[in-house]
């Protein structure tokens, strides 16, 4: 069974990445557009440009979508994790020590989930892998006149 679990790791990681990113994007959409219960469950939205709520919602929507798709995963996860650390320590932690007391459970969990993705990468089925495989493509398969080909020709001439 251990071998099967090890072989399944990239797919489990991809599923984790997708769900975490989708849930994060939903928080951003709720705050920006008033959908899914709206900002704070009130049905409202954050005023455009309001600090920190509106900016956090943009990070949530864009960062969550990028993580869910597996596109620029590590960078998006770094920004998302940092924004959730800020949310926890600045907005929640001053209210009480423990997340159960200060309402910061979601911020803490998202922070740690995205921190994990920074170190593990996106797993299987990520758009990052398409970009990486395209960059690693042999020169013979690249379109004629590509930037890499021109650089190689210029250095050998």
Backbone bond lengths (Angstrom), bond angles and torsions (degrees), N, CA, C in turn:
res aa  C-N    CA-C-N  psi(-1)  N-CA   C-N-CA  omega(-1)  CA-C   N-CA-C  phi
1 X - - - 1.446 - - 1.527 111.24 -
2 X 1.322 116.62 -33.28 1.457 120.66 -179.08 1.529 111.36 -60.51
3 X 1.330 116.70 -39.09 1.462 120.34 178.94 1.516 112.22 -63.90
4 X 1.332 116.65 -41.03 1.458 120.91 179.24 1.525 110.46 -64.92
5 X 1.327 116.32 -41.56 1.466 120.14 178.96 1.529 110.85 -63.96
6 X 1.309 116.19 -42.38 1.464 120.18 178.62 1.524 110.72 -63.73
7 X 1.327 117.07 -42.87 1.463 120.83 178.99 1.529 111.98 -65.35
8 X 1.319 117.04 -28.54 1.465 121.66 -177.91 1.526 113.18 -86.03
9 X 1.314 117.71 -6.81 1.465 121.72 -175.10 1.534 113.68 -53.40
10 X 1.339 120.41 -47.62 1.469 118.49 -178.97 1.529 113.20 -61.85
11 X 1.330 116.75 -32.47 1.460 120.00 -179.39 1.527 111.40 -76.71
12 X 1.328 116.81 -37.90 1.468 120.62 175.49 1.529 109.75 -64.75
13 X 1.322 116.64 -39.98 1.460 121.09 178.08 1.527 110.35 -64.86
14 X 1.321 117.56 -40.04 1.463 121.19 178.23 1.527 110.69 -63.82
15 X 1.325 116.97 -41.00 1.459 120.47 178.18 1.533 110.59 -65.45
16 X 1.331 116.65 -42.66 1.466 121.70 176.47 1.531 110.24 -59.36
17 X 1.333 116.33 -46.84 1.463 121.54 179.78 1.517 110.77 -60.09
18 X 1.319 116.96 -45.35 1.463 120.95 -177.79 1.531 111.31 -63.53
19 X 1.324 116.62 -47.65 1.472 120.17 -178.13 1.529 110.74 -65.54
20 X 1.325 117.62 -45.68 1.470 120.24 179.58 1.530 110.56 -61.56
21 X 1.321 117.33 -43.85 1.461 120.83 179.60 1.520 112.37 -65.55
22 X 1.332 116.61 -41.81 1.459 120.32 179.63 1.531 111.36 -64.37
23 X 1.329 116.88 -45.32 1.463 120.00 178.69 1.530 111.55 -62.84
24 X 1.320 116.27 -39.26 1.465 120.93 178.89 1.527 110.22 -65.19
25 X 1.332 116.66 -43.90 1.465 121.21 178.56 1.536 110.47 -63.06
26 X 1.324 117.49 -36.18 1.471 120.70 177.98 1.527 111.25 -62.79
27 X 1.334 117.48 -38.28 1.467 120.20 176.45 1.527 110.29 -61.66
28 X 1.317 116.56 -43.10 1.464 120.36 178.55 1.513 112.44 -64.85
29 X 1.336 116.68 -43.56 1.468 120.73 179.30 1.523 110.80 -63.13
30 X 1.325 116.92 -39.81 1.461 120.22 178.88 1.522 111.13 -61.44
31 X 1.309 116.88 -43.60 1.459 120.79 -177.78 1.518 112.39 -73.29
32 X 1.322 117.31 -37.76 1.466 120.33 -177.47 1.524 113.43 -79.58
33 X 1.353 116.76 -37.34 1.465 120.11 -170.87 1.525 114.32 -117.08
34 X 1.332 117.97 -2.49 1.453 120.68 178.42 1.521 114.14 74.36
35 X 1.319 118.00 13.63 1.468 121.57 178.79 1.523 109.39 -87.26
36 X 1.320 117.39 168.18 1.465 123.33 175.30 1.531 112.15 54.51
37 X 1.309 116.65 35.68 1.463 120.63 179.41 1.508 113.86 99.77
38 X 1.319 117.38 -14.00 1.457 120.92 177.06 1.517 113.43 74.97
39 X 1.313 115.22 -175.40 1.464 122.69 -177.94 1.522 110.26 -62.98
40 X 1.320 115.94 121.03 1.457 121.23 178.68 1.514 113.88 63.31
41 X 1.326 117.82 19.55 1.460 121.62 179.59 1.519 113.97 76.44
42 X 1.331 117.33 11.74 1.468 121.39 -177.13 1.525 112.56 -94.41
43 X 1.323 117.11 -7.57 1.459 120.62 -176.83 1.514 113.32 85.53
44 X 1.318 117.19 -5.85 1.457 121.26 -178.60 1.515 112.34 -89.99
45 X 1.306 114.38 -176.77 1.462 121.48 177.81 1.523 108.63 -127.30
46 X 1.319 115.48 163.68 1.461 120.01 174.68 1.526 107.97 -82.77
47 X 1.322 117.47 136.77 1.464 119.28 176.84 1.538 110.41 -61.18
48 X 1.308 115.73 140.07 1.466 120.94 -178.26 1.522 109.62 -57.79
49 X 1.335 115.35 127.87 1.455 121.78 177.94 1.517 115.27 83.16
50 X 1.334 117.80 -0.39 1.470 120.34 -178.34 1.525 109.71 -71.22
51 X 1.338 114.95 131.03 1.463 120.86 179.61 1.517 109.10 -92.22
52 X 1.293 118.95 136.63 1.452 131.30 -7.31 1.532 113.41 -95.57
53 X 1.355 116.55 -5.93 1.463 120.82 -170.76 1.513 116.03 -57.91
54 X 1.325 116.79 -47.47 1.461 119.22 -177.33 1.526 110.84 -67.85
55 X 1.318 117.65 -42.51 1.462 120.95 179.72 1.525 111.28 -65.90
56 X 1.323 116.43 -39.13 1.462 120.48 176.96 1.523 110.07 -62.66
57 X 1.325 117.02 -40.27 1.461 120.98 -179.75 1.528 111.40 -65.51
58 X 1.316 117.43 -37.73 1.474 120.49 176.75 1.529 109.66 -64.59
59 X 1.327 116.82 -44.49 1.468 120.32 177.14 1.523 109.80 -61.03
60 X 1.327 117.43 -41.57 1.456 120.97 179.90 1.522 111.60 -63.47
61 X 1.318 117.19 -46.80 1.463 120.55 -177.47 1.522 111.54 -67.04
62 X 1.310 116.66 -52.70 1.473 120.63 -177.24 1.527 110.77 -70.80
63 X 1.333 116.85 -48.83 1.459 120.29 -179.81 1.514 112.20 -61.88
64 X 1.323 116.82 -42.17 1.460 120.72 178.82 1.516 112.08 -63.29
65 X 1.336 116.53 -42.19 1.463 120.18 178.59 1.530 110.88 -64.41
66 X 1.335 116.85 -43.36 1.469 119.74 179.20 1.521 111.48 -63.75
67 X 1.320 116.67 -42.52 1.469 119.55 178.48 1.520 110.33 -64.98
68 X 1.322 118.01 -44.76 1.464 121.00 -179.87 1.524 111.41 -59.12
69 X 1.324 116.33 -39.65 1.463 120.56 179.25 1.528 112.57 -78.55
70 X 1.311 116.19 -17.68 1.458 119.54 -176.54 1.522 111.51 75.92
71 X 1.317 116.72 34.42 1.463 122.32 -178.50 1.527 108.62 -112.30
72 X 1.328 117.09 121.99 1.468 122.60 -174.75 1.532 109.11 52.67
73 X 1.317 115.64 43.17 1.462 122.66 -169.59 1.516 112.80 -57.24
74 X 1.313 117.38 -50.84 1.470 119.07 -175.19 1.522 112.02 -65.13
75 X 1.314 117.61 -40.01 1.464 121.02 179.06 1.523 110.78 -67.47
76 X 1.332 116.37 -46.30 1.468 120.22 178.92 1.525 110.51 -62.73
77 X 1.332 116.83 -40.49 1.465 120.46 179.54 1.528 111.20 -66.26
78 X 1.321 117.73 -36.52 1.461 121.20 177.62 1.532 110.91 -62.47
79 X 1.308 116.55 -46.87 1.465 120.54 179.79 1.525 110.71 -66.32
80 X 1.336 116.20 -42.28 1.467 120.36 179.58 1.526 111.01 -64.33
81 X 1.317 117.20 -44.14 1.463 120.93 179.31 1.516 110.74 -62.17
82 X 1.311 116.68 -44.09 1.465 120.94 178.46 1.515 112.39 -62.50
83 X 1.318 116.74 -40.37 1.469 119.26 179.59 1.522 111.15 -66.61
84 X 1.325 116.98 -34.19 1.464 119.92 178.66 1.531 111.42 -75.87
85 X 1.320 117.53 -32.30 1.465 120.00 174.02 1.530 109.26 -64.28
86 X 1.328 116.38 -43.62 1.469 121.03 176.52 1.528 109.83 -59.84
87 X 1.324 116.62 -47.54 1.468 120.46 -179.39 1.521 110.83 -58.67
88 X 1.317 116.44 -42.48 1.455 119.01 -178.05 1.529 111.26 -67.61
89 X 1.321 116.66 -53.53 1.462 119.48 -172.85 1.529 113.90 -74.41
90 X 1.313 118.27 -28.40 1.464 119.89 -178.57 1.527 112.19 -93.78
91 X 1.340 116.69 -40.03 1.460 119.80 -174.25 1.541 113.27 -94.57
92 X 1.324 117.75 -38.29 1.465 120.59 -172.40 1.532 113.88 -100.23
93 X 1.311 117.17 -50.17 1.461 121.30 -171.74 1.527 113.59 -58.18
94 X 1.339 121.15 -35.41 1.464 118.97 177.47 1.538 113.95 -61.21
95 X 1.332 117.16 -20.91 1.470 120.73 -179.70 1.527 112.31 -74.84
96 X 1.343 116.45 -37.24 1.466 121.88 -179.50 1.519 107.82 -169.11
97 X 1.324 116.94 163.89 1.458 121.30 -175.94 1.525 113.40 -70.88
98 X 1.319 117.95 -47.04 1.461 121.73 -171.85 1.524 112.03 -94.59
99 X 1.349 117.37 142.78 1.470 120.82 179.53 1.530 113.45 -55.68
100 X 1.317 117.87 -33.72 1.470 120.48 178.31 1.524 111.26 -64.57
101 X 1.314 116.65 -28.09 1.460 120.94 -178.50 1.520 112.59 -89.06
102 X 1.336 117.17 -30.33 1.463 119.60 -173.33 1.524 114.74 -105.03
103 X 1.339 117.80 3.97 1.460 120.99 178.04 1.515 113.88 75.13
104 X 1.300 117.62 17.76 1.459 120.90 -176.07 1.518 115.27 -100.47
105 X 1.339 118.31 18.84 1.466 119.88 -177.50 1.526 111.93 -59.71
106 X 1.327 116.21 -46.16 1.472 119.43 -178.41 1.529 110.83 -62.95
107 X 1.320 117.24 -43.30 1.464 120.54 179.48 1.525 110.76 -61.19
108 X 1.323 116.48 -44.90 1.464 120.25 -179.47 1.531 111.07 -65.08
109 X 1.312 117.37 -45.21 1.466 120.30 -178.94 1.532 111.67 -65.29
110 X 1.330 117.33 -44.53 1.465 119.48 177.95 1.524 110.71 -62.61
111 X 1.336 117.35 -41.26 1.456 121.09 179.09 1.524 110.51 -57.00
112 X 1.335 117.20 -49.55 1.466 120.70 -178.42 1.528 112.38 -71.32
113 X 1.322 117.80 -34.76 1.468 120.50 178.61 1.521 110.48 -63.72
114 X 1.324 115.99 -45.58 1.464 118.94 -179.57 1.526 111.71 -72.00
115 X 1.321 117.40 -32.13 1.461 120.12 174.44 1.529 110.20 -60.99
116 X 1.313 116.94 -41.66 1.462 121.08 176.65 1.528 111.04 -59.59
117 X 1.325 117.73 -43.06 1.468 121.02 -179.00 1.531 112.52 -66.81
118 X 1.332 116.91 -27.23 1.468 119.24 176.01 1.524 109.48 -61.00
119 X 1.319 116.96 -41.22 1.461 121.50 -176.08 1.519 113.53 -85.58
120 X 1.329 118.08 -32.52 1.465 120.13 -176.75 1.514 112.89 -88.94
121 X 1.322 118.04 -24.95 1.449 120.85 -173.21 1.515 109.92 83.51
122 X 1.322 117.53 -175.37 1.457 120.99 -169.71 1.526 115.99 -81.63
123 X 1.319 118.81 -15.57 1.460 119.44 -174.72 1.521 110.62 81.03
124 X 1.326 116.14 -158.72 1.465 121.91 -177.58 1.532 110.38 -77.83
125 X 1.306 115.41 165.91 1.469 123.21 172.45 1.521 112.64 55.79
126 X 1.311 117.67 45.53 1.467 122.06 178.62 1.522 109.53 -114.73
127 X 1.312 115.74 144.53 1.463 119.42 177.31 1.519 111.76 -65.50
128 X 1.341 117.36 -23.76 1.465 120.66 175.14 1.522 111.22 -55.80
129 X 1.329 117.16 -38.35 1.464 120.43 -177.69 1.526 111.01 -66.78
130 X 1.325 118.23 -31.11 1.463 120.44 175.82 1.524 110.80 -66.17
131 X 1.344 116.34 -41.99 1.462 119.88 179.03 1.525 111.00 -66.29
132 X 1.327 116.44 -41.66 1.460 121.00 -179.52 1.525 110.74 -65.20
133 X 1.326 117.48 -44.08 1.467 119.80 -179.07 1.520 110.79 -67.35
134 X 1.309 117.62 -31.35 1.463 120.51 178.67 1.533 110.89 -69.01
135 X 1.346 116.07 -39.22 1.467 120.03 178.19 1.521 111.38 -69.08
136 X 1.333 116.79 -32.37 1.456 121.30 -177.79 1.525 112.72 -86.75
137 X 1.324 116.93 3.75 1.464 121.39 -177.84 1.526 110.58 -64.82
138 X 1.345 118.31 136.42 1.460 120.53 179.07 1.527 111.56 -59.44
139 X 1.327 116.22 150.01 1.457 121.93 -176.84 1.523 111.94 -58.55
140 X 1.327 117.38 -33.45 1.456 120.54 -178.74 1.533 111.75 -65.00
141 X 1.323 118.08 -23.37 1.454 121.51 -178.75 1.519 113.36 -96.31
142 X 1.337 117.65 -8.39 1.458 120.96 179.81 1.515 109.97 -76.78
143 X 1.326 117.54 152.87 1.462 120.05 176.29 1.527 110.31 -61.03
144 X 1.332 115.78 144.88 1.464 120.89 -178.77 1.521 109.51 -62.75
145 X 1.310 114.94 137.58 1.454 120.11 178.70 1.518 113.05 83.57
146 X 1.320 117.67 17.00 1.463 119.81 179.50 1.524 110.00 -68.14
147 X 1.312 116.09 162.19 1.461 121.94 -178.10 1.524 110.93 -57.73
148 X 1.336 117.24 -41.71 1.458 120.68 179.89 1.532 111.54 -64.02
149 X 1.328 115.36 -40.72 1.469 119.72 -179.83 1.528 110.72 -65.89
150 X 1.325 117.16 -42.11 1.458 120.40 179.13 1.525 111.02 -64.17
151 X 1.345 117.39 -38.88 1.463 120.91 178.71 1.519 110.93 -65.72
152 X 1.311 117.90 -40.45 1.456 121.55 178.62 1.525 110.40 -66.22
153 X 1.331 117.03 -42.95 1.455 120.76 179.85 1.517 110.82 -64.15
154 X 1.329 116.84 -39.86 1.472 120.94 -178.33 1.527 111.20 -66.80
155 X 1.333 118.58 -36.29 1.458 120.35 -178.31 1.518 112.31 -78.15
156 X 1.328 118.54 -25.18 1.461 120.73 179.93 1.519 112.22 -88.26
157 X 1.315 117.21 -17.55 1.479 120.43 -177.59 1.508 111.94 -81.94
